[in-house]
Amino acid sequence: MNSKKIPVFFLRFGLAFVFLYAGISGFLNPTDWIGFLPPFVKDMPPASLSDQNILAVFSGTEILVGVLLLLPL
């Protein structure tokens, strides 16, 4: 591995870990993470979406970002 690529690898791995941890934990313990949703997100239409559904979409997005950071693109 090139010496210039090592810091980039650790930065990408660290960011991916944060996104994956938050996303997976959002699915496993939604009551612990629901308080982190800003009020304006909860008030956005459509009103039929519950806080749990919004958190599930956000957690899925975080997992996707974490996986993309791990891929060597």
PyMOL commands that set and color helices and strands:
alter all, ss='L'
color gray80, all
select helices_A, chain A and resi 5-28+30-36+39-42+51-70
alter helices_A, ss='H'
color red, helices_A
deselect
rebuild
show_as cartoon
